[in-house]
Amino acid sequence: MNPKLINSILLALSFVAMVIGAHRSLVEEDILGNYWLYMIGLVLFMLYYYRKKKNSA
């Protein structure tokens, strides 16, 4: 599979997880209950960043 496509998908999924986490936190008024969504977004972003650095070097 194309590495740029995978990087784009990872970045998009990271963004979506953060937006869903923020939305659920506002609606439910419970940030700690949605902590897992933020962590999924952070892990996906870190994976994207790692792959981008690895491919550019």
All heavy atoms as TSV, in Angstrom:
chain	resi	resn	atom	element	x	y	z
A	1	MET	N	N	0.837	-1.179	0.000
A	1	MET	CA	C	0.000	0.000	0.000
A	1	MET	C	C	0.884	1.245	0.000
A	1	MET	O	O	1.983	1.226	0.525
A	1	MET	CB	C	-0.904	-0.019	1.224
A	1	MET	CG	C	-2.269	0.510	0.982
A	1	MET	SD	S	-3.263	0.358	2.468
A	1	MET	CE	C	-4.817	0.669	1.750
A	2	ASN	N	N	0.369	2.297	-0.544
A	2	ASN	CA	C	1.096	3.549	-0.655
A	2	ASN	C	C	1.324	4.162	0.740
A	2	ASN	O	O	0.363	4.372	1.489
A	2	ASN	CB	C	0.292	4.502	-1.538
A	2	ASN	CG	C	1.037	5.755	-1.865
A	2	ASN	OD1	O	2.158	5.959	-1.429
A	2	ASN	ND2	N	0.392	6.617	-2.633
A	3	PRO	N	N	2.587	4.454	1.119
A	3	PRO	CA	C	2.859	5.026	2.447
A	3	PRO	C	C	2.180	6.379	2.676
A	3	PRO	O	O	1.762	6.680	3.794
A	3	PRO	CB	C	4.377	5.182	2.482
A	3	PRO	CG	C	4.907	4.333	1.402
A	3	PRO	CD	C	3.823	4.173	0.387
A	4	LYS	N	N	2.054	7.182	1.628
A	4	LYS	CA	C	1.392	8.481	1.795
A	4	LYS	C	C	-0.091	8.301	2.102
A	4	LYS	O	O	-0.662	9.068	2.877
A	4	LYS	CB	C	1.576	9.341	0.546
A	4	LYS	CG	C	2.972	9.870	0.385
A	4	LYS	CD	C	3.059	10.825	-0.781
A	4	LYS	CE	C	4.459	11.392	-0.891
A	4	LYS	NZ	N	4.551	12.375	-1.966
A	5	LEU	N	N	-0.707	7.300	1.497
A	5	LEU	CA	C	-2.110	7.024	1.766
A	5	LEU	C	C	-2.303	6.580	3.218
A	5	LEU	O	O	-3.225	7.028	3.896
A	5	LEU	CB	C	-2.633	5.958	0.810
A	5	LEU	CG	C	-4.079	5.517	1.011
A	5	LEU	CD1	C	-5.022	6.689	0.778
A	5	LEU	CD2	C	-4.402	4.359	0.094
A	6	ILE	N	N	-1.433	5.716	3.686
A	6	ILE	CA	C	-1.519	5.251	5.068
A	6	ILE	C	C	-1.322	6.418	6.032
A	6	ILE	O	O	-2.041	6.539	7.033
A	6	ILE	CB	C	-0.494	4.125	5.330
A	6	ILE	CG1	C	-0.860	2.892	4.508
A	6	ILE	CG2	C	-0.440	3.774	6.807
A	6	ILE	CD1	C	0.149	1.792	4.549
A	7	ASN	N	N	-0.363	7.291	5.733
A	7	ASN	CA	C	-0.145	8.459	6.589
A	7	ASN	C	C	-1.371	9.367	6.600
A	7	ASN	O	O	-1.749	9.885	7.657
A	7	ASN	CB	C	1.083	9.235	6.133
A	7	ASN	CG	C	2.375	8.551	6.495
A	7	ASN	OD1	O	2.394	7.631	7.303
A	7	ASN	ND2	N	3.451	8.990	5.894
A	8	SER	N	N	-1.988	9.551	5.467
A	8	SER	CA	C	-3.198	10.387	5.401
A	8	SER	C	C	-4.332	9.775	6.207
A	8	SER	O	O	-5.063	10.480	6.905
A	8	SER	CB	C	-3.639	10.568	3.957
A	8	SER	OG	O	-2.668	11.257	3.226
A	9	ILE	N	N	-4.482	8.462	6.118
A	9	ILE	CA	C	-5.528	7.774	6.876
A	9	ILE	C	C	-5.262	7.889	8.369
A	9	ILE	O	O	-6.191	8.150	9.152
A	9	ILE	CB	C	-5.638	6.304	6.426
A	9	ILE	CG1	C	-6.191	6.237	5.005
A	9	ILE	CG2	C	-6.506	5.504	7.384
A	9	ILE	CD1	C	-6.143	4.855	4.381
A	10	LEU	N	N	-4.022	7.699	8.788
A	10	LEU	CA	C	-3.689	7.824	10.206
A	10	LEU	C	C	-3.975	9.228	10.728
A	10	LEU	O	O	-4.530	9.391	11.821
A	10	LEU	CB	C	-2.212	7.471	10.449
A	10	LEU	CG	C	-1.846	6.005	10.387
A	10	LEU	CD1	C	-0.338	5.838	10.456
A	10	LEU	CD2	C	-2.521	5.246	11.507
A	11	LEU	N	N	-3.606	10.231	9.961
A	11	LEU	CA	C	-3.846	11.611	10.387
A	11	LEU	C	C	-5.345	11.907	10.455
A	11	LEU	O	O	-5.813	12.535	11.412
A	11	LEU	CB	C	-3.149	12.577	9.433
A	11	LEU	CG	C	-3.162	14.042	9.837
A	11	LEU	CD1	C	-2.480	14.241	11.180
A	11	LEU	CD2	C	-2.489	14.882	8.772
A	12	ALA	N	N	-6.094	11.428	9.476
A	12	ALA	CA	C	-7.539	11.654	9.476
A	12	ALA	C	C	-8.216	10.944	10.651
A	12	ALA	O	O	-9.078	11.527	11.324
A	12	ALA	CB	C	-8.140	11.172	8.163
A	13	LEU	N	N	-7.827	9.710	10.931
A	13	LEU	CA	C	-8.407	8.984	12.059
A	13	LEU	C	C	-8.054	9.638	13.387
A	13	LEU	O	O	-8.872	9.671	14.310
A	13	LEU	CB	C	-7.946	7.527	12.048
A	13	LEU	CG	C	-8.558	6.639	10.977
A	13	LEU	CD1	C	-7.930	5.252	11.017
A	13	LEU	CD2	C	-10.058	6.553	11.141
A	14	SER	N	N	-6.842	10.158	13.477
A	14	SER	CA	C	-6.433	10.881	14.680
A	14	SER	C	C	-7.311	12.102	14.896
A	14	SER	O	O	-7.804	12.356	16.002
A	14	SER	CB	C	-4.966	11.293	14.556
A	14	SER	OG	O	-4.600	12.157	15.585
A	15	PHE	N	N	-7.530	12.858	13.842
A	15	PHE	CA	C	-8.365	14.053	13.922
A	15	PHE	C	C	-9.796	13.690	14.301
A	15	PHE	O	O	-10.402	14.331	15.161
A	15	PHE	CB	C	-8.322	14.796	12.586
A	15	PHE	CG	C	-9.162	16.032	12.563
A	15	PHE	CD1	C	-8.743	17.171	13.220
A	15	PHE	CD2	C	-10.365	16.043	11.888
A	15	PHE	CE1	C	-9.529	18.318	13.208
A	15	PHE	CE2	C	-11.148	17.182	11.866
A	15	PHE	CZ	C	-10.730	18.325	12.529
A	16	VAL	N	N	-10.330	12.651	13.682
A	16	VAL	CA	C	-11.708	12.234	13.951
A	16	VAL	C	C	-11.858	11.790	15.408
A	16	VAL	O	O	-12.847	12.135	16.070
A	16	VAL	CB	C	-12.132	11.117	12.976
A	16	VAL	CG1	C	-13.411	10.427	13.424
A	16	VAL	CG2	C	-12.298	11.684	11.580
A	17	ALA	N	N	-10.895	11.034	15.919
A	17	ALA	CA	C	-10.972	10.579	17.312
A	17	ALA	C	C	-10.960	11.767	18.270
A	17	ALA	O	O	-11.710	11.788	19.259
A	17	ALA	CB	C	-9.817	9.634	17.625
A	18	MET	N	N	-10.139	12.775	17.991
A	18	MET	CA	C	-10.095	13.951	18.858
A	18	MET	C	C	-11.400	14.745	18.790
A	18	MET	O	O	-11.900	15.215	19.818
A	18	MET	CB	C	-8.926	14.854	18.470
A	18	MET	CG	C	-7.594	14.284	18.816
A	18	MET	SD	S	-7.404	14.167	20.588
A	18	MET	CE	C	-5.659	13.986	20.695
A	19	VAL	N	N	-11.960	14.894	17.604
A	19	VAL	CA	C	-13.214	15.642	17.460
A	19	VAL	C	C	-14.360	14.909	18.161
A	19	VAL	O	O	-15.164	15.528	18.865
A	19	VAL	CB	C	-13.535	15.888	15.968
A	19	VAL	CG1	C	-14.951	16.401	15.784
A	19	VAL	CG2	C	-12.530	16.863	15.377
A	20	ILE	N	N	-14.415	13.596	17.995
A	20	ILE	CA	C	-15.463	12.825	18.667
A	20	ILE	C	C	-15.284	12.918	20.180
A	20	ILE	O	O	-16.263	13.066	20.922
A	20	ILE	CB	C	-15.458	11.361	18.185
A	20	ILE	CG1	C	-15.925	11.289	16.741
A	20	ILE	CG2	C	-16.339	10.494	19.074
A	20	ILE	CD1	C	-15.785	9.913	16.113
A	21	GLY	N	N	-14.052	12.837	20.648
A	21	GLY	CA	C	-13.790	12.967	22.080
A	21	GLY	C	C	-14.219	14.322	22.615
A	21	GLY	O	O	-14.836	14.418	23.682
A	22	ALA	N	N	-13.912	15.379	21.882
A	22	ALA	CA	C	-14.303	16.723	22.314
A	22	ALA	C	C	-15.829	16.864	22.309
A	22	ALA	O	O	-16.411	17.424	23.249
A	22	ALA	CB	C	-13.672	17.761	21.400
A	23	HIS	N	N	-16.471	16.347	21.272
A	23	HIS	CA	C	-17.927	16.445	21.200
A	23	HIS	C	C	-18.591	15.692	22.341
A	23	HIS	O	O	-19.481	16.211	23.015
A	23	HIS	CB	C	-18.426	15.908	19.853
A	23	HIS	CG	C	-19.907	15.936	19.730
A	23	HIS	ND1	N	-20.673	14.827	19.987
A	23	HIS	CD2	C	-20.768	16.939	19.400
A	23	HIS	CE1	C	-21.952	15.143	19.814
A	23	HIS	NE2	N	-22.028	16.425	19.458
A	24	ARG	N	N	-18.157	14.469	22.575
A	24	ARG	CA	C	-18.755	13.681	23.661
A	24	ARG	C	C	-18.475	14.295	25.019
A	24	ARG	O	O	-19.312	14.227	25.918
A	24	ARG	CB	C	-18.246	12.240	23.611
A	24	ARG	CG	C	-18.857	11.468	22.461
A	24	ARG	CD	C	-18.516	10.024	22.493
A	24	ARG	NE	N	-18.917	9.449	23.782
A	24	ARG	CZ	C	-18.841	8.163	24.069
A	24	ARG	NH1	N	-18.389	7.323	23.175
A	24	ARG	NH2	N	-19.212	7.711	25.249
A	25	SER	N	N	-17.307	14.916	25.175
A	25	SER	CA	C	-16.989	15.565	26.444
A	25	SER	C	C	-17.899	16.760	26.695
A	25	SER	O	O	-18.311	17.011	27.829
A	25	SER	CB	C	-15.529	16.027	26.463
A	25	SER	OG	O	-14.667	14.921	26.424
A	26	LEU	N	N	-18.217	17.499	25.655
A	26	LEU	CA	C	-19.118	18.647	25.803
A	26	LEU	C	C	-20.559	18.210	26.049
A	26	LEU	O	O	-21.261	18.796	26.877
A	26	LEU	CB	C	-19.047	19.539	24.568
A	26	LEU	CG	C	-17.737	20.306	24.383
A	26	LEU	CD1	C	-17.731	21.017	23.043
A	26	LEU	CD2	C	-17.534	21.291	25.515
A	27	VAL	N	N	-20.997	17.187	25.333
A	27	VAL	CA	C	-22.385	16.735	25.460
A	27	VAL	C	C	-22.616	16.054	26.812
A	27	VAL	O	O	-23.599	16.335	27.499
A	27	VAL	CB	C	-22.754	15.786	24.297
A	27	VAL	CG1	C	-24.086	15.114	24.532
A	27	VAL	CG2	C	-22.763	16.553	22.991
A	28	GLU	N	N	-21.712	15.163	27.187
A	28	GLU	CA	C	-21.880	14.404	28.423
A	28	GLU	C	C	-21.320	15.132	29.640
A	28	GLU	O	O	-21.530	14.681	30.759
A	28	GLU	CB	C	-21.198	13.040	28.290
A	28	GLU	CG	C	-21.782	12.177	27.196
A	28	GLU	CD	C	-20.986	10.908	26.955
A	28	GLU	OE1	O	-19.987	10.679	27.674
A	28	GLU	OE2	O	-21.361	10.147	26.051
A	29	GLU	N	N	-20.570	16.201	29.429
A	29	GLU	CA	C	-19.900	16.950	30.496
A	29	GLU	C	C	-19.037	16.023	31.352
A	29	GLU	O	O	-19.043	16.092	32.585
A	29	GLU	CB	C	-20.917	17.691	31.359
A	29	GLU	CG	C	-21.678	18.761	30.584
A	29	GLU	CD	C	-22.710	19.460	31.416
A	29	GLU	OE1	O	-22.831	19.163	32.627
A	29	GLU	OE2	O	-23.406	20.324	30.861
A	30	ASP	N	N	-18.293	15.144	30.667
A	30	ASP	CA	C	-17.449	14.166	31.356
A	30	ASP	C	C	-16.184	13.921	30.545
A	30	ASP	O	O	-16.163	13.083	29.654
A	30	ASP	CB	C	-18.228	12.858	31.543
A	30	ASP	CG	C	-17.442	11.818	32.307
A	30	ASP	OD1	O	-16.525	12.187	33.062
A	30	ASP	OD2	O	-17.744	10.621	32.146
A	31	ILE	N	N	-15.140	14.667	30.874
A	31	ILE	CA	C	-13.878	14.517	30.137
A	31	ILE	C	C	-13.206	13.197	30.478
A	31	ILE	O	O	-12.697	12.502	29.596
A	31	ILE	CB	C	-12.941	15.702	30.431
A	31	ILE	CG1	C	-13.539	16.980	29.853
A	31	ILE	CG2	C	-11.555	15.454	29.857
A	31	ILE	CD1	C	-12.758	18.222	30.184
A	32	LEU	N	N	-13.219	12.823	31.738
A	32	LEU	CA	C	-12.536	11.595	32.143
A	32	LEU	C	C	-13.183	10.343	31.558
A	32	LEU	O	O	-12.500	9.357	31.290
A	32	LEU	CB	C	-12.485	11.492	33.668
A	32	LEU	CG	C	-11.625	12.551	34.348
A	32	LEU	CD1	C	-11.693	12.387	35.860
A	32	LEU	CD2	C	-10.191	12.468	33.873
A	33	GLY	N	N	-14.475	10.384	31.327
A	33	GLY	CA	C	-15.156	9.237	30.726
A	33	GLY	C	C	-14.795	9.045	29.270
A	33	GLY	O	O	-14.955	7.955	28.719
A	34	ASN	N	N	-14.317	10.098	28.634
A	34	ASN	CA	C	-13.951	10.034	27.215
A	34	ASN	C	C	-12.441	10.116	27.009
A	34	ASN	O	O	-11.979	10.353	25.900
A	34	ASN	CB	C	-14.649	11.157	26.451
A	34	ASN	CG	C	-16.134	11.003	26.497
A	34	ASN	OD1	O	-16.653	9.972	26.103
A	34	ASN	ND2	N	-16.824	12.002	27.008
A	35	TYR	N	N	-11.705	9.894	28.065
A	35	TYR	CA	C	-10.248	9.936	28.022
A	35	TYR	C	C	-9.691	8.960	26.992
A	35	TYR	O	O	-8.719	9.251	26.305
A	35	TYR	CB	C	-9.715	9.622	29.421
A	35	TYR	CG	C	-8.227	9.590	29.552
A	35	TYR	CD1	C	-7.498	10.766	29.559
A	35	TYR	CD2	C	-7.546	8.383	29.680
A	35	TYR	CE1	C	-6.125	10.748	29.698
A	35	TYR	CE2	C	-6.176	8.365	29.812
A	35	TYR	CZ	C	-5.473	9.537	29.824
A	35	TYR	OH	O	-4.116	9.513	29.951
A	36	TRP	N	N	-10.323	7.801	26.886
A	36	TRP	CA	C	-9.839	6.775	25.953
A	36	TRP	C	C	-9.871	7.261	24.505
A	36	TRP	O	O	-9.002	6.895	23.712
A	36	TRP	CB	C	-10.631	5.478	26.138
A	36	TRP	CG	C	-12.089	5.596	25.809
A	36	TRP	CD1	C	-13.079	6.051	26.634
A	36	TRP	CD2	C	-12.704	5.285	24.572
A	36	TRP	NE1	N	-14.277	6.027	25.980
A	36	TRP	CE2	C	-14.092	5.553	24.710
A	36	TRP	CE3	C	-12.233	4.793	23.354
A	36	TRP	CZ2	C	-14.991	5.357	23.685
A	36	TRP	CZ3	C	-13.137	4.589	22.330
A	36	TRP	CH2	C	-14.501	4.868	22.494
A	37	LEU	N	N	-10.847	8.100	24.158
A	37	LEU	CA	C	-10.890	8.632	22.794
A	37	LEU	C	C	-9.706	9.559	22.531
A	37	LEU	O	O	-9.108	9.534	21.451
A	37	LEU	CB	C	-12.193	9.390	22.564
A	37	LEU	CG	C	-13.413	8.515	22.288
A	37	LEU	CD1	C	-14.683	9.329	22.379
A	37	LEU	CD2	C	-13.284	7.855	20.936
A	38	TYR	N	N	-9.377	10.378	23.521
A	38	TYR	CA	C	-8.223	11.257	23.365
A	38	TYR	C	C	-6.934	10.452	23.235
A	38	TYR	O	O	-6.048	10.802	22.448
A	38	TYR	CB	C	-8.110	12.221	24.551
A	38	TYR	CG	C	-9.223	13.226	24.618
A	38	TYR	CD1	C	-10.151	13.197	25.645
A	38	TYR	CD2	C	-9.350	14.212	23.649
A	38	TYR	CE1	C	-11.172	14.128	25.714
A	38	TYR	CE2	C	-10.366	15.141	23.701
A	38	TYR	CZ	C	-11.272	15.091	24.742
A	38	TYR	OH	O	-12.276	16.004	24.787
A	39	MET	N	N	-6.827	9.367	23.976
A	39	MET	CA	C	-5.622	8.552	23.915
A	39	MET	C	C	-5.511	7.825	22.573
A	39	MET	O	O	-4.406	7.695	22.031
A	39	MET	CB	C	-5.598	7.538	25.062
A	39	MET	CG	C	-5.320	8.173	26.400
A	39	MET	SD	S	-3.739	9.037	26.463
A	39	MET	CE	C	-4.225	10.724	26.316
A	40	ILE	N	N	-6.616	7.378	22.028
A	40	ILE	CA	C	-6.588	6.756	20.702
A	40	ILE	C	C	-6.123	7.774	19.669
A	40	ILE	O	O	-5.278	7.476	18.820
A	40	ILE	CB	C	-7.963	6.173	20.331
A	40	ILE	CG1	C	-8.238	4.936	21.159
A	40	ILE	CG2	C	-8.037	5.846	18.842
A	40	ILE	CD1	C	-9.617	4.358	20.971
A	41	GLY	N	N	-6.651	8.981	19.753
A	41	GLY	CA	C	-6.231	10.043	18.832
A	41	GLY	C	C	-4.759	10.365	18.975
A	41	GLY	O	O	-4.053	10.553	17.980
A	42	LEU	N	N	-4.283	10.413	20.209
A	42	LEU	CA	C	-2.867	10.712	20.448
A	42	LEU	C	C	-1.964	9.602	19.918
A	42	LEU	O	O	-0.943	9.878	19.289
A	42	LEU	CB	C	-2.626	10.927	21.943
A	42	LEU	CG	C	-1.209	11.301	22.341
A	42	LEU	CD1	C	-0.847	12.670	21.762
A	42	LEU	CD2	C	-1.065	11.303	23.840
A	43	VAL	N	N	-2.344	8.360	20.148
A	43	VAL	CA	C	-1.540	7.226	19.653
A	43	VAL	C	C	-1.508	7.212	18.128
A	43	VAL	O	O	-0.448	6.994	17.526
A	43	VAL	CB	C	-2.084	5.892	20.214
A	43	VAL	CG1	C	-1.490	4.705	19.482
A	43	VAL	CG2	C	-1.805	5.800	21.698
A	44	LEU	N	N	-2.644	7.470	17.503
A	44	LEU	CA	C	-2.671	7.507	16.037
A	44	LEU	C	C	-1.806	8.645	15.505
A	44	LEU	O	O	-1.098	8.479	14.508
A	44	LEU	CB	C	-4.105	7.653	15.529
A	44	LEU	CG	C	-4.988	6.421	15.678
A	44	LEU	CD1	C	-6.430	6.763	15.352
A	44	LEU	CD2	C	-4.486	5.294	14.812
A	45	PHE	N	N	-1.848	9.798	16.183
A	45	PHE	CA	C	-1.011	10.918	15.738
A	45	PHE	C	C	0.470	10.609	15.935
A	45	PHE	O	O	1.285	10.942	15.076
A	45	PHE	CB	C	-1.374	12.206	16.479
A	45	PHE	CG	C	-0.565	13.376	16.016
A	45	PHE	CD1	C	-0.825	13.975	14.803
A	45	PHE	CD2	C	0.494	13.851	16.774
A	45	PHE	CE1	C	-0.075	15.040	14.347
A	45	PHE	CE2	C	1.257	14.916	16.337
A	45	PHE	CZ	C	0.970	15.512	15.116
A	46	MET	N	N	0.823	9.972	17.047
A	46	MET	CA	C	2.225	9.607	17.270
A	46	MET	C	C	2.700	8.599	16.235
A	46	MET	O	O	3.830	8.684	15.751
A	46	MET	CB	C	2.409	9.063	18.689
A	46	MET	CG	C	2.293	10.146	19.728
A	46	MET	SD	S	2.386	9.688	21.478
A	46	MET	CE	C	2.950	8.054	21.530
A	47	LEU	N	N	1.845	7.661	15.872
A	47	LEU	CA	C	2.184	6.692	14.831
A	47	LEU	C	C	2.375	7.383	13.488
A	47	LEU	O	O	3.321	7.091	12.750
A	47	LEU	CB	C	1.099	5.625	14.744
A	47	LEU	CG	C	1.354	4.449	13.826
A	47	LEU	CD1	C	2.611	3.709	14.226
A	47	LEU	CD2	C	0.162	3.508	13.855
A	48	TYR	N	N	1.496	8.329	13.172
A	48	TYR	CA	C	1.629	9.118	11.941
A	48	TYR	C	C	2.953	9.882	11.940
A	48	TYR	O	O	3.693	9.864	10.953
A	48	TYR	CB	C	0.459	10.093	11.821
A	48	TYR	CG	C	0.727	11.263	10.911
A	48	TYR	CD1	C	0.698	11.109	9.524
A	48	TYR	CD2	C	1.034	12.503	11.423
A	48	TYR	CE1	C	0.955	12.180	8.681
A	48	TYR	CE2	C	1.299	13.578	10.589
A	48	TYR	CZ	C	1.261	13.416	9.226
A	48	TYR	OH	O	1.524	14.478	8.404
A	49	TYR	N	N	3.273	10.546	13.043
A	49	TYR	CA	C	4.489	11.342	13.138
A	49	TYR	C	C	5.732	10.461	13.001
A	49	TYR	O	O	6.684	10.814	12.306
A	49	TYR	CB	C	4.501	12.086	14.476
A	49	TYR	CG	C	5.657	13.044	14.627
A	49	TYR	CD1	C	5.650	14.265	13.961
A	49	TYR	CD2	C	6.734	12.740	15.435
A	49	TYR	CE1	C	6.703	15.148	14.092
A	49	TYR	CE2	C	7.794	13.610	15.569
A	49	TYR	CZ	C	7.764	14.810	14.899
A	49	TYR	OH	O	8.822	15.682	15.026
A	50	TYR	N	N	5.713	9.294	13.651
A	50	TYR	CA	C	6.833	8.360	13.569
A	50	TYR	C	C	7.037	7.878	12.135
A	50	TYR	O	O	8.154	7.841	11.626
A	50	TYR	CB	C	6.583	7.176	14.502
A	50	TYR	CG	C	7.602	6.079	14.371
A	50	TYR	CD1	C	8.880	6.222	14.908
A	50	TYR	CD2	C	7.292	4.899	13.700
A	50	TYR	CE1	C	9.813	5.213	14.778
A	50	TYR	CE2	C	8.221	3.893	13.562
A	50	TYR	CZ	C	9.484	4.057	14.102
A	50	TYR	OH	O	10.409	3.063	13.961
A	51	ARG	N	N	5.942	7.500	11.453
A	51	ARG	CA	C	6.047	7.025	10.073
A	51	ARG	C	C	6.532	8.133	9.146
A	51	ARG	O	O	7.305	7.889	8.230
A	51	ARG	CB	C	4.700	6.499	9.587
A	51	ARG	CG	C	4.303	5.167	10.188
A	51	ARG	CD	C	2.937	4.741	9.690
A	51	ARG	NE	N	2.844	4.791	8.241
A	51	ARG	CZ	C	3.146	3.781	7.419
A	51	ARG	NH1	N	3.556	2.643	7.923
A	51	ARG	NH2	N	3.018	3.911	6.131
A	52	LYS	N	N	6.081	9.347	9.384
A	52	LYS	CA	C	6.488	10.475	8.536
A	52	LYS	C	C	7.985	10.752	8.704
A	52	LYS	O	O	8.695	10.975	7.712
A	52	LYS	CB	C	5.673	11.709	8.896
A	52	LYS	CG	C	5.913	12.873	7.968
A	52	LYS	CD	C	4.985	14.023	8.304
A	52	LYS	CE	C	5.322	15.199	7.417
A	52	LYS	NZ	N	4.536	16.368	7.740
A	53	LYS	N	N	8.460	10.736	9.950
A	53	LYS	CA	C	9.891	10.946	10.200
A	53	LYS	C	C	10.721	9.817	9.590
A	53	LYS	O	O	11.778	10.070	9.012
A	53	LYS	CB	C	10.174	11.010	11.703
A	53	LYS	CG	C	9.864	12.304	12.332
A	53	LYS	CD	C	10.892	13.311	11.949
A	53	LYS	CE	C	10.897	14.428	12.937
A	53	LYS	NZ	N	11.843	15.452	12.603
A	54	LYS	N	N	10.245	8.597	9.725
A	54	LYS	CA	C	10.965	7.430	9.218
A	54	LYS	C	C	11.067	7.479	7.692
A	54	LYS	O	O	12.108	7.149	7.127
A	54	LYS	CB	C	10.259	6.165	9.668
A	54	LYS	CG	C	10.954	4.897	9.281
A	54	LYS	CD	C	10.186	3.701	9.801
A	54	LYS	CE	C	10.733	2.430	9.231
A	54	LYS	NZ	N	9.901	1.277	9.587
A	55	ASN	N	N	9.993	7.883	7.018
A	55	ASN	CA	C	9.978	7.925	5.551
A	55	ASN	C	C	10.792	9.079	5.001
A	55	ASN	O	O	11.316	8.998	3.892
A	55	ASN	CB	C	8.546	7.991	5.031
A	55	ASN	CG	C	7.824	6.687	5.213
A	55	ASN	OD1	O	8.430	5.634	5.354
A	55	ASN	ND2	N	6.501	6.758	5.252
A	56	SER	N	N	10.901	10.182	5.734
A	56	SER	CA	C	11.632	11.328	5.222
A	56	SER	C	C	13.147	11.202	5.424
A	56	SER	O	O	13.919	11.865	4.769
A	56	SER	CB	C	11.131	12.624	5.886
A	56	SER	OG	O	11.468	12.621	7.262
A	57	ALA	N	N	13.562	10.325	6.353
A	57	ALA	CA	C	15.002	10.179	6.634
A	57	ALA	C	C	15.680	9.238	5.676
A	57	ALA	O	O	15.184	8.549	4.909
A	57	ALA	CB	C	15.189	9.676	8.060
